[in-house]
């Protein structure tokens, strides 16, 4: 199960992309049409965790719910261009709809994402800004993502970390090496994450935000070695599938041995 973003200004690590939940209440006056076969809800012990709104085939909103109370915690909305590419994502609190963060995306003439700019807020106050740049291999797969602190184009950008990706010909990202920049402006290897996958359809692959190292198959094991602490964190994932090969349930076993099972619901 992907971890949710906490929108912390100090966040430098490139974690698994979060899938927020969709809003149940009056934020949209017209209920968006769900594309047949698209994922619509994620449940944990019958409690809703995440839900998704679509406009045709395009994801328009994703929301998170509190498992205990069922209240909407936060939701993320997307703005797209005429080609369907995400230009902006905005995340809000569920109750007051206070803006938490904004992310803007820039593409080159080939359609590749080249830059994303992030802004994080506390109340109405801007607390932290950052931006990321992206590099690709000869097969147009993400090869490197660099994170800068500050604003782009104003001489304030400071490289804080970067991640290098190793990807298989089938598009699955099997390794990520994250480097952080120390006080001497030298890059130090912070962590190495190694992943393995099944051969079935990952229903979140086409829903991932631009710049995410999203794989077409489902993650079955992930091991992260944090080099300065010499600790390794291992997760395992198992699934049940429908007749199409789409996952119906996912069971996650965390490094402490605890497990949790999530149920996936689709629009058909």
PALODREN-964106 format. One record per atom (N, C-alpha, C): residue in one letter; x, y, z. Coordinates in steps of 0.001 Angstrom, whole numbers, plus 500000, padded with zeros to 6 digits. Example, Ala and Ser with C-alpha at 12.3 -4.5 7.8 and 13.67 -1.06 7.14 Angstrom:
<pts>
A513190494310507800 A512300495500507800 A513200496700507800 S512850497750507080 S513670498940507140 S512900500030507870 
</pts>
This chain:
<pts>
X500846498811500000 X500000500000500000 X500875501230500000 X500596502185499140 X501426503360499082 X501190504257500280 X502291504856500776 X502201505740501912 X501716507110501496 X500972507770502363 X500476509096502049 X501558510136502281 X501536511193501461 X502425512310501696 X501967513051502934 X502912513497503745 X502600514267504943 X502820515753504717 X503283516139503518 X503476517535503163 X504374518234504170 X505452517558504589 X506390518142505518 X507439518913504748 X507733520144505139 X508732520925504441 X510089520252504396 X510434519477505420 X511754518864505454 X511834517605504621 X510763517260503934 X510724516015503179 X511684516084502005 X512733515270502058 X513699515206500972 X513675513846500308 X513229512837501039 X513228511491500482 X512106511353499465 X512396510568498432 X511399510336497397 X510659509069497748 X509603509206498494 X508833508051498923 X507905507575497846 X507155506530498166 X506166506012497237 X505080507051497074 X504615507221495869 X503623508245495614 X502328507906496294 X501745508938496925 X500531508720497655 X499329508770496762 X498382507975497097 X497105508030496397 X496080508568497370 X495730509835497226 X494780510485498107 X493389509974497813 X492388510387498623 X491038509910498426 X490108510953497857 X488935510507497354 X488028511437496677 X486963511951497616 X486494513138497362 X485598513803498284 X484180513274498178 X483569513019499318 X482209512515499358 X481195513652499385 X481612514850499803 X480613515853500054 X480434516797498896 X480053518064499192 X479522518937498171 X480577519655497357 X481804519241497370 X482847519981496671 X482590520041495173 X482037518981494600 X481646518980493195 X480129518806493135 X479456519742492494 X478000519690492469 X477490518610491540 X478298518250490524 X477914517194489595 X478827516006489820 X478251514840490055 X479055513651490293 X479805513270489023 X481149513204489050 X481888512864487845 X481572511449487369 X481667511272486075 X481422509958485477 X482627509063485706 X482407507834486119 X483492506888486329 X483737506094485058 X484971506020484661 X485333505201483515 X485215503730483904 X484643502939483025 X484421501525483300 X485736500821483604 X485775500118484729 X486940499319485066 X488011500054485826 X487832501356486099 X488826502112486846 X488636501886488335 X489740501973489089 X489633501792490533 X488852502957491125 X487977502663492081 X487120503710492636 X487296503892494134 X487604502804494877 X487733502905496322 X488802501928496836 X489403502302497963 X490266501401498717 X489711501335500135 X489551500107500640 X489018499889501980 X490054499177502839 X490039499491504129 X490850498776505115 X489915498334506217 X489742497019506386 X488796496483507374 X487416497100507194 X486967497160505949 X485655497672505553 X485507499183505714 X486539499860506182 X486500501317506307 X487174501944505092 X486557502992504567 X487107503629503383 X488390504373503716 X489412504141502897 X490697504818503046 X490867505864501960 X490540505482500730 X490755506337499569 X489626506128498579 X489247507200497863 X488313507068496754 X488739508008495640 X488226507737494422 X488712508411493218 X487549508926492391 X487688510144491878 X486736510711490930 X487394510819489560 X486604510527488521 X487102510612487155 X486184511492486319 X486772512194485380 X486030512882484326 X486362512149483041 X485482511264482609 X485816510379481506 X486899509413481950 X488017509397481229 X489132508513481580 X490161509195482465 X489958510477482741 X490975511243483444 X490643511397484923 X491628511113485751 X491476511283487188 X491360512772487506 X490309513146488216 X490088514558488520 X490292514886489998 X490099513892490870 X490210514159492303 X490464512862493052 X491293512947494093 X491605511799494936 X491552512253496378 X490857511483497245 X490677511933498634 X491035510860499663 X491506511323500821 X491853510453501961 X490794510569503059 X490487509446503696 X489525509431504793 X490171508912506071 X489697509394507199 X490123508879508487 X489486507506508694 X490301506502508922 X489790505131509040 X488869504980510239 X489187505684511321 X488405505533512544 X487049506233512456 X487029507467511939 X485806508271511954 X485072508288510622 X485786507984509544 X485193508069508221 X485193509481507654 X485742510450508406 X485776511832507943 X486808512015506844 X486510512935505951 X487458513287504902 X488612514053505519 X489839513534505354 X491022514188505924 X491617515211504960 X491763514822503702 X492352515715502706 X491932515240501326 X492024516143500346 X491742515740498971 X492651516507498030 X492908515895496894 X493809516450495891 X493050516614494580 X493167517797493985 X492497518072492719 X493541518358491639 X493173518040490377 X494110518155489269 X493570519074488186 X494460519882487625 X494140520709486462 X494973520201485289 X494336520088484114 X494993519502482950 X494962520447481757 X495880520177480806 X495869520944479569 X495016520224478529 X494991520748477310 X494141520184476261 X494581518780475847 X495823518408476185 X496321517070475873 X496106516090477011 X495503516562478082 X495226515697479220 X496354515616480226 X497446516340480002 X498565516311480935 X498245517140482174 X498678516650483326 X498448517386484566 X499370518599484604 X498765519770484749 X499522521011484872 X499688521436486327 X498700521071487155 X498743521498488544 X497970520526489418 X498511520246490589 X497772519497491603 X497743520332492872 X496592520349493536 X496412521123494765 X495805520222495820 X496353520275497028 X495868519445498120 X495282520327499211 X494105519907499717 X493357520691500691 X492998519818501893 X492750520464503024 X492186519748504168 X490747519374503855 X490271518308504470 X488938517825504153 X487817518689504684 X487940519194505922 X486856519936506521 X486778521376506051 X487823522152506348 X487821523588506032 X488239523870504595 X488721522848503887 X489218522994502515 X490349524025502434 X491181524042503470 X492346524928503499 X493441524352502609 X494062525210501823 X495123524766500927 X496336524301501721 X496802523083501448 X497988522525502086 X499220522615501190 X499035522320499916 X500181522335499006 X499715522484497573 X500639522990496750 X500405523102495313 X501641522589494587 X501406521959493439 X502508521483492618 X502194521788491154 X503116522488490488 X502966522833489076 X503953522031488249 X503518521595487053 X504325520722486213 X504620521392484866 X505875521240484408 X506316521825483139 X506850520720482236 X506461520755480955 X506839519721479996 X507649520337478852 X508477519504478194 X509195519973477009 X508367519688475763 X508925520028474598 X508176519869473347 X507928518405473007 X508693517499473631 X508488516062473403 X507456515469474349 X506930516293475240 X505927515820476179 X506482515264477468 X507813515308477650 X508411514820478879 X508307515879479973 X508058515413481190 X508085516308482338 X509531516735482588 X509767518027482667 X511117518528482913 X511273519138484292 X510176519650484845 X510284520335486131 X508940520318486841 X508992520255488170 X507801520460488990 X508172521388490128 X507266522303490445 X507495523280491508 X506497523037492624 X506975522990493870 X506137522677495016 X506074523849495983 X504906524077496542 X504715525095497580 X503880524481498694 X504328524655499947 X503650524074501099 X503191525203502024 X501965525070502544 X501346526139503307 X500964525674504710 X500946526626505628 X500386526416506964 X499366527517507172 X498072527152507188 X497035528153507135 X497096528823505779 X497183530138505754 X497333530844504484 X498777531274504242 X499676530856505112 X501067531300505049 X501916530292504277 X502659530787503301 X503601529954502568 X504798529651503458 X505067528353503685 X506127527970504605 X507367527437503913 X507202526836502746 X508348526153502147 X508121526008500656 X509169526228499883 X509105526017498440 X510254525130498000 X510017524372496959 X511031523482496403 X510666523212494953 X511595522655494226 X511293522225492862 X512142521017492518 X511712520301491506 X512400519084491078 X512647519142489583 X513756518562489157 X514047518402487736 X514149516915487432 X513939516565486152 X513828515162485759 X514700514874484543 X515326513698484543 X516134513246483410 X515685511846483020 X515837511520481726 X515304510258481190 X516388509506480433 X516193508186480319 X517119507379479535 X516678507352478073 X517373506549477271 X517087506508475838 X515699505970475531 X515096505238476489 X513747504694476306 X512681505584476917 X513055506819477256 X512141507799477848 X511604507369479207 X512375506554479920 X512023506176481287 X512789507067482262 X512144507388483372 X512759508254484370 X514071507655484865 X515121508461484810 X516451508000485193 X516979508730486422 X516596509996486574 X517086510780487702 X516092511872488051 X515890512061489346 X515053513144489857 X515856513902490901 X515966515216490722 X516734516051491638 X515808517013492355 X516011517183493671 X515184518049494499 X516005519268494929 X515432520453494687 X516078521704495061 X515207522434496069 X515832523051497045 X515132523874498014 X515122525315497523 X513977526001497654 X513872527373497211 X513065527487495937 X513124528660495312 X512360528927494102 X513252528868492876 X512731528316491828 X513460528236490575 X513517529609489905 X514669529922489298 X514782531133488512 X515060532386489304 X515232532269490606 X515507533445491417 X516850533333492131 X517650532370491720 X518947532198492348 X518882531612493739 X517711531121494129 X517532530596495479 X517619529077495533 X517577528436494383 X517545526981494364 X518827526367494902 X518680525417495783 X519820524734496389 X519578523238496308 X520454522524495620 X520290521083495478 X520383520411496846 X519343519648497190 X519292518964498482 X519461517459498366 X518943516892497289 X519044515437497120 X518730515080495679 X519109513892495284 X518680513369493993 X518580511856494083 X517754511300493226 X517543509853493191 X517785509345491786 X518539508266491679 X518775507605490402 X517956506322490357 X517361506051489197 X516461504915489045 X517015503917488045 X516811502646488359 X517126501573487415 X515811500915487012 X515562500843485714 X514280500353485226 X514499499215484241 X513623498205484296 X513685497072483378 X513044497445482039 X513303496676480996 X512662496945479699 X511138496953479765 X510552496202480719 X509086496185480832 X508530497383481591 X509399498283482043 X508942499493482705 X508899499447484218 X509231498310484823 X509239498210486280 X510538498795486846 X510391499661487842 X511552500286488485 X512059499365489593 X513245498794489387 X513720497768490309 X514679498299491362 X515240499479491136 X516159500012492143 X516145501538492141 X516251502102493345 X516346503549493525 X517495503820494491 X518392504703494084 X519495505118494953 X519338506602495241 X519163506927496519 X518984508320496896 X520272508875497488 X520645510050496998 X521830510752497459 X521401512069498096 X522034512430499193 X521784513724499824 X523060514558499737 X522887515877499697 X524013516786499583 X524395517247500983 X525664517027501369 X526096517394502712 X526542518852502765 X527053519278503915 X527452520670504113 X528618521077503225 X529358520096502732 X530486520380501831 X530051520341500370 X528733520252500164 X528144520187498831 X528562518934498069 X528818517886498834 X529158516596498250 X527967515654498360 X527767514845497336 X526657513888497320 X527055512618498066 X526234512227499019 X526466511015499798 X525292510061499591 X525605508792499335 X524550507804499163 X523827507609500491 X522542507941500508 X521764507847501734 X521053506500501847 X520399506074500760 X519640504827500825 X519580504156499461 X519383502852499499 X519181502056498291 X517931501214498482 X516988501359497570 X515746500596497622 X515696499638496441 X515432498378496726 X515339497340495693 X513925496779495694 X513312496722494518 X511924496295494384 X511794495076493495 X510744494290493735 X510380493198492833 X508873493220492638 X508399492628491529 X507017492792491087 X506411491469490642 X505069491459490586 X504376490344489974 X504220490640488480 X503393489863487795 X503195490071486354 X501787490569486044 X501072491030487077 X499688491459486896 X499588492984486816 X498391493456486449 X498166494876486185 X498156495683487480 X498960496738487511 X498929497707488603 X497866498750488281 X496738498771488998 X495639499683488640 X495960501151488895 X497056501436489597 X497434502813489900 X498469503369488917 X498951502529488025 X500049502941487154 X499700504172486323 X498542504169485698 X498150505290484841 X497631506483485641 X497474506318486962 X496951507388487802 X498059508155488523 X499285507693488400 X500384508311489131 X500630509733488650 X501029510597489582 X501362511968489224 X502573511988488298 X502692513027487481 X503880513153486636 X505157513128487480 X506174512446486965 X507444512385487664 X507575511258488653 X506507510494488875 X506579509357489784 X507179508158489070 X507980507392489784 X508547506164489230 X507507505060489360 X506500505134488523 X505370504206488591 X505618503005487681 X505386501817488216 X505619500580487477 X504297499965487019 X504285499296485856 X503036498734485329 X502556497491486073 X503449496842486829 X503061495663487596 X503052495975489085 X502512495059489882 X502314495284491313 X503549494922492122 X503877495776493054 X505018495555493933 X504751494371494855 X505704493435494936 X505556492298495847 X506576492320496982 X507684493040496790 X508686493156497852 X509479494430497641 X509807495075498756 X510613496283498708 X511543496296499911 X512823496532499653 X513824496544500715 X514640497821500608 X514655498612501684 X515405499867501698 X516528499789502712 X517751499931502238 X518929499973503106 X519306501430503329 X519284501866504599 X519705503221504965 X521157503116505403 X522044503678504611 X523457503341504740 X524118503933505977 X523751505151506376 X524431505721507541 X524036505040508844 X522838504469508897 X522396503761510097 X522638502264510013 X522980501807508791 X523192500376508539 X521952499548508872 X520789500153508681 X519529499450508907 X518847499183507569 X518091498086507520 X517349497720506317 X515882497513506680 X515019498092505879 X513581498012506118 X512941497240504967 X512266496129505313 X511700495254504295 X510173495202504398 X509532495367503256 X508081495227503147 X507777494120502145 X506702493382502405 X506233492397501436 X504759492653501146 X504347492305499920 X502988492581499446 X502454491339498739 X501250490938499083 X500613489814498402 X499212490225497978 X498662489532496957 X497421489976496332 X496498488799496043 X495209489111495949 X494265488253495252 X493826489026494013 X493413488305492959 X493145488950491677 X491774488556491141 X491231489421490268 X490017489052489554 X490387488360488248 X489370488055487426 X489630487286486204 X490437488082485170 X490480489391485318 X491263490219484393 X492726490312484796 X493042489848486015 X494392490004486540 X494572491268487352 X493464491979487653 X493529493170488490 X493484492745489958 X494245493396490832 X494221493011492250 X492895493381492914 X492385492449493708 X491183492682494506 X491531493043495941 X492586492421496457 X493071492740497798 X494592492820497764 X495118493598498686 X496560493690498878 X496840493561500372 X497728492642500741 X498149492492502129 X499593492947502254 X499812493902503159 X501132494488503353 X501688494005504686 X502892493468504643 X503606493091505867 X504749494080506045 X504728494840507142 X505712495880507403 X506955495297508070 X508015496096508207 X509260495572508794 X509103495007510195 X508125495478510963 X507927494948512317 X507075493687512344 X506703493187511165 X505941491950511077 X504436492127511093 X503970493357511304 X502529493599511305 X501996493596509874 X500774493108509709 X500188493049508373 X498850493783508357 X498518494309507193 X497237494967506995 X496766494653505587 X495468494421505458 X494907494060504161 X493985495167503671 X494151495506502397 X493341496535501740 X492513495884500639 X491295496370500466 X490396495868499435 X490213496936498377 X490332496523497101 X490173497436495986 X488811497255495341 X488104498345495109 X486825498320494401 X486969499068493092 X486320498541492056 X486402499140490723 X485021499633490304 X485015500439489248 X483765501091488848 X482831500163488087 X483300498977487695 X482389498066486994 X481936496951487914 
</pts>
